[in-house]
Amino acid sequence: MESFEVILKPICLVILIVLCLHAMPSSCNFTSFVFGDSLVDAGNNDYIFTLSKADSPPYGIDFTPSGGQPTGRFTNGRTIADIVGQSLGAKSFPPPYLAPNTEAQAILRGINYASGASGIMDKTGFFFRINVKYMQIGRIPLGEQVSNFEQNRIYMVNEMGENYTRKFLRKAIFSLTIGSNDVLNYIQPSIPFLRHDEVSPSTFLDFMISNLTLQLERLHEMGARKFIVVGVGPLGCIPFVRALKLLGSGQCSSAVNTLIQAYNHRLKELLSRLNQEMGPETIFVFANSYDVFMDIIANYHQYSLENANDPCCGGYFPPFVCFKSSDANTSALCDDRSKYVFWDAYHPTEAANLIIAKQLVDGDENVSFPINIRKLYNYNNS
């Protein structure tokens, strides 16, 4: 009986995929392959040696599927990637790549490869590494994340063949939310290669764009056709950078935000060029998270929020540690998490993520260019 089940399971899996490939998008579960940093990490860093972890309370306190227990997400609830998926009909979230027994899920709902502290460039995140027996570990850079997808793709081909794998991947969403840590490392250099006196801002941005281009081309070669590439948000306004630059409440670092705007401009130009070169079957969507988040900070009361300056958890000054206090009188948490823009010194709350995701899914071309994410999901599905 057991051997029969072993044979039957992959056959049923292939039949399911074949039916989905010929059905309307709403008939099958939303499939998403998520790449990025702690903004979308679903728990991969729980499985590696690193200082960048979100595996203890109160992280995940509002994440319903876990009963409020930490899942490795660097926020109190759902990430933007989680909410986008649910908005498009996903019944569950892509599991983290490093979690046990996730390989088969690549065919059903996708995989999350994101890793806190990671960046577009391999050297980004060096600060979070721990040396163990000459092995430098601690985050999974974008290039390695793409290589991990390559391994999952081999599994798909073995299960359903090259043709069906390509048809399946043509309908899946590939999202990349990364670049923030590259910028943070650059403005507070801990890497000699990225010292300000050695690398100009323009050269630094060239490195980011060229490395990102390489990874986008790798994914396209392997069959990805629907891309969401999220721009870097206004890091000059996050509590960590405000403290680093000794800025008062409500102030942002214009120098940091100017650098980010320059990167986002180059990123949008890159994606427009790739759309021209690889279209019409391939489409790259630029997700303008910068303007959306700036609007939230500037007009937070209009979004029923009450605090756009302070982190809900961890405090405004070093070491910015978000923890659950056993003493209710010294709780590290704010009174109402749903009223704060920032969860900790680096990451948005679920409340802010909900606003951002909604605009990216259904917004106009000022938010998602050239089409929004809902239109991307339905693009070329016939």
C-alpha positions in Angstrom: 0.0 0.0 0.0 2.8 2.4 0.9 4.6 1.8 -2.4 1.4 2.5 -4.3 1.0 5.8 -2.5 4.6 6.8 -3.4 3.8 6.1 -7.1 0.4 7.8 -7.0 1.4 11.0 -5.3 3.6 12.4 -8.1 1.1 11.3 -10.7 -1.7 13.2 -8.9 0.6 16.2 -8.6 1.2 16.3 -12.4 -2.5 15.9 -13.1 -3.2 18.9 -10.8 -0.7 21.0 -12.6 -1.9 20.1 -16.0 -5.5 21.0 -15.0 -4.2 24.3 -13.6 -2.3 25.1 -16.8 -5.5 24.9 -18.8 -7.8 26.6 -16.3 -8.7 30.2 -15.5 -6.3 31.8 -13.0 -9.0 31.8 -10.2 -9.4 28.1 -10.5 -6.0 27.3 -9.0 -4.0 28.6 -6.1 -1.8 31.7 -6.6 1.8 30.6 -7.2 4.6 33.0 -6.1 8.3 32.8 -5.9 9.5 35.4 -3.4 13.1 36.7 -3.3 14.4 39.4 -1.1 15.4 40.6 2.4 13.8 40.8 5.8 10.9 42.8 4.5 9.6 39.5 3.0 11.6 36.8 4.8 9.1 34.1 5.9 11.5 32.3 8.1 14.6 31.2 6.2 16.9 32.9 8.7 15.5 30.7 11.4 17.5 27.9 9.8 20.9 29.5 9.6 23.5 30.9 12.0 22.9 34.6 12.1 22.4 37.6 14.3 19.5 38.7 12.0 16.6 36.7 13.4 12.9 37.2 14.2 12.3 33.9 16.0 11.3 35.2 19.4 8.3 37.0 20.7 6.8 39.5 20.1 7.6 39.0 16.4 4.6 37.4 14.8 2.3 38.4 17.7 -0.5 39.2 15.1 0.2 36.4 12.7 -3.0 34.5 12.8 -1.9 31.2 11.2 0.8 30.7 13.9 -1.5 31.7 16.7 0.7 34.7 17.4 3.9 32.7 17.6 7.1 33.9 15.8 7.5 32.5 12.3 10.7 34.3 11.3 8.8 37.2 9.8 10.4 40.6 10.8 7.1 42.2 11.7 4.1 41.7 14.0 2.0 40.0 11.4 2.0 39.5 7.6 4.6 40.8 5.2 3.8 42.7 2.0 4.4 39.5 0.0 1.9 37.6 2.2 -0.8 40.3 1.8 -0.3 40.6 -2.0 -0.7 36.8 -2.3 -3.9 36.8 -0.3 -5.3 39.7 -2.3 -4.8 37.6 -5.5 -6.5 34.5 -4.0 -3.7 32.6 -2.3 -5.1 30.2 0.3 -1.7 29.8 1.9 1.8 31.3 2.0 4.8 30.1 0.1 6.9 28.3 2.7 10.5 29.3 3.4 13.0 27.4 1.2 15.1 26.2 4.1 12.1 24.7 6.0 11.9 20.9 5.9 9.8 19.2 3.3 9.1 22.3 1.2 10.4 21.1 -2.2 7.1 19.7 -3.4 5.4 22.9 -2.5 7.3 24.7 -5.3 4.8 23.2 -7.7 1.7 24.0 -5.7 2.2 27.5 -4.2 5.7 28.6 -4.8 8.6 29.1 -2.4 9.9 32.0 -0.3 13.7 32.4 -0.7 14.1 35.7 1.1 16.6 36.2 3.8 17.0 38.9 6.4 20.1 41.1 6.1 20.7 40.0 2.5 21.3 42.2 -0.4 21.7 42.4 -4.2 25.4 42.3 -3.8 27.1 39.2 -2.2 29.1 41.3 0.3 26.0 43.0 1.8 25.1 41.7 5.2 28.6 41.0 6.2 27.9 42.6 9.6 25.5 39.8 10.4 27.8 37.0 9.6 29.2 34.5 12.2 32.3 32.6 11.4 32.0 28.9 12.2 34.9 26.7 11.2 36.0 29.1 8.4 32.5 29.2 7.0 30.9 32.6 6.6 27.2 32.3 7.1 24.4 34.5 8.2 22.3 35.5 5.3 21.4 34.3 1.8 22.4 36.9 -0.9 20.2 37.3 -3.9 22.5 35.3 -6.2 22.3 32.4 -3.9 18.5 32.7 -3.6 18.3 32.5 -7.4 20.5 29.4 -7.3 18.2 27.9 -4.7 15.3 28.4 -7.1 17.4 26.7 -9.8 17.5 23.6 -7.6 13.7 23.7 -7.1 13.3 24.0 -10.9 15.3 20.8 -11.3 12.8 19.1 -9.1 9.9 20.5 -11.1 11.4 19.2 -14.4 12.0 15.8 -12.9 8.3 15.7 -11.7 6.5 17.0 -14.8 9.1 17.5 -17.6 10.6 20.6 -19.2 7.6 21.7 -21.3 5.1 21.7 -18.4 7.6 23.3 -16.1 8.0 26.2 -18.5 4.2 26.5 -19.0 3.8 26.5 -15.2 6.5 29.1 -14.5 5.1 31.4 -17.2 2.0 31.9 -15.0 3.8 32.2 -11.7 4.7 35.6 -10.1 8.4 36.2 -9.3 8.8 39.1 -6.8 12.1 40.7 -5.7 12.1 43.0 -2.7 15.7 43.8 -2.1 18.3 46.6 -2.0 17.6 48.2 1.3 20.5 46.5 3.1 22.9 47.4 0.3 22.0 51.1 0.9 22.2 50.7 4.7 25.6 49.1 4.4 26.7 51.9 2.2 25.7 54.7 4.5 27.2 53.0 7.5 30.1 51.1 5.9 31.4 48.0 7.6 32.8 46.7 4.4 36.1 48.1 3.1 35.0 47.6 -0.5 32.1 50.0 0.0 33.9 52.8 1.9 32.7 56.2 0.8 36.2 57.4 -0.1 36.6 54.3 -2.4 33.3 54.1 -4.1 31.3 57.1 -5.3 27.5 57.0 -5.0 27.1 56.7 -8.8 29.5 53.7 -8.9 27.7 52.1 -6.0 24.4 52.4 -7.8 26.0 50.9 -10.9 27.1 47.9 -8.9 23.5 47.4 -7.5 21.9 47.7 -11.0 24.4 45.5 -12.8 24.1 42.7 -10.1 20.4 42.9 -10.1 20.3 42.7 -13.9 22.3 39.5 -13.8 19.9 37.8 -11.5 16.8 39.0 -13.4 18.3 37.6 -16.6 19.1 34.3 -14.8 15.5 33.9 -13.7 14.2 34.8 -17.2 16.5 32.1 -18.6 14.9 29.6 -16.3 11.4 30.5 -17.4 10.2 33.4 -15.2 7.9 35.7 -17.2 6.0 37.8 -14.6 8.2 39.9 -12.4 7.5 42.4 -9.6 10.6 44.3 -8.7 10.0 46.5 -5.6 12.0 49.7 -5.4 13.8 50.7 -2.2 11.7 52.6 0.3 12.5 55.9 2.1 15.2 54.5 4.4 16.1 58.1 5.4 12.9 58.1 7.4 13.1 54.8 9.3 13.9 55.1 13.1 17.3 53.4 12.7 18.6 56.0 10.2 17.0 58.9 12.1 18.9 57.8 15.1 22.1 57.2 13.1 21.9 60.7 11.7 20.8 62.3 15.0 17.6 63.6 13.5 14.6 64.8 15.5 11.1 63.5 15.5 9.5 63.7 12.1 12.7 64.5 10.2 14.2 62.3 7.4 17.7 62.1 6.0 17.5 63.9 2.7 20.9 62.6 1.7 19.9 59.0 2.2 16.6 59.5 0.4 18.2 61.3 -2.5 20.5 58.3 -3.0 17.5 55.9 -2.9 15.6 58.0 -5.4 18.5 57.9 -7.8 18.6 54.1 -7.5 14.9 53.8 -8.0 15.1 56.0 -11.1 17.8 53.7 -12.6 15.8 50.6 -11.6 12.7 51.9 -13.4 14.8 52.6 -16.5 16.3 49.1 -16.3 12.9 47.4 -16.1 11.5 49.5 -19.0 14.5 48.4 -21.1 14.0 44.8 -20.2 10.3 45.1 -21.1 11.3 46.3 -24.5 13.9 43.7 -25.0 12.1 40.6 -23.6 8.4 41.4 -24.3 5.6 40.8 -25.0 5.5 37.4 -23.2 7.7 38.8 -20.4 6.7 41.8 -18.2 8.6 43.5 -15.4 6.5 45.6 -13.0 8.3 48.4 -11.1 6.6 48.6 -7.6 7.0 52.2 -6.4 7.1 51.5 -2.6 9.1 54.7 -2.0 6.2 57.1 -2.9 3.6 54.9 -1.2 5.5 54.8 2.0 6.4 58.5 2.0 2.7 59.2 1.6 1.9 57.1 4.6 4.5 58.9 6.7 3.3 62.3 5.6 -0.4 61.6 5.9 -0.6 58.9 8.5 -3.7 60.3 10.1 -5.6 59.8 6.8 -4.8 56.1 7.1 -6.1 55.9 10.7 -2.6 55.7 12.1 -1.4 57.7 15.0 2.4 57.4 15.0 4.7 57.6 12.0 8.0 58.3 13.9 8.6 55.8 16.7 9.0 52.0 16.5 6.2 50.1 18.2 8.8 47.7 19.6 12.4 48.1 20.5 12.9 51.8 21.1 14.3 54.6 19.1 18.0 54.3 20.2 20.6 51.6 20.1 20.6 48.6 20.3 17.1 48.8 18.8 16.3 45.3 20.3 12.6 44.3 20.0 11.8 41.8 22.8 8.9 40.7 24.9 9.3 41.9 28.5 8.1 39.7 31.3 7.2 42.8 33.3 4.0 44.4 32.0 5.2 47.8 33.4 8.3 47.7 31.2 6.8 46.3 28.1 8.8 46.8 24.9 5.6 47.0 22.9 3.4 50.0 22.1 -0.2 50.1 23.3 -1.8 49.6 19.9 0.2 48.0 17.1 -2.5 48.8 14.5 -1.8 52.5 14.9 1.9 52.5 14.2 3.8 52.8 10.9 7.0 51.2 12.2 7.1 47.8 14.0 10.8 48.0 14.9 13.6 50.4 14.0 13.8 48.9 10.4 10.5 47.3 9.4 6.8 48.4 8.9 3.9 47.0 10.9 1.3 44.8 9.4 -0.9 47.9 9.4 1.5 49.7 7.1 2.1 46.6 5.0 -1.6 46.3 4.4 -1.8 49.9 3.0 1.3 49.4 0.8 0.2 46.0 -0.6 -3.3 47.3 -1.4 -1.9 50.1 -3.5 0.6 47.9 -5.3 -2.1 45.4 -6.2 -4.7 47.8 -7.5 -3.0 51.2 -7.9 -2.4 53.2 -11.0 0.9 53.5 -13.0 2.3 56.0 -10.5 2.5 53.1 -8.0 3.0 50.0 -10.2 4.4 50.6 -13.7 3.5 49.7 -16.5 0.6 47.8 -14.9 -0.5 46.9 -11.4 0.0 43.6 -9.8 -3.6 42.4 -10.3 -3.3 43.0 -14.0 0.1 41.3 -14.0 -1.4 38.2 -12.4 -4.0 38.0 -15.1 -1.5 38.8 -17.9 -1.0 36.2 -20.6 -2.9 33.5 -18.6 -4.9 32.2 -21.6 
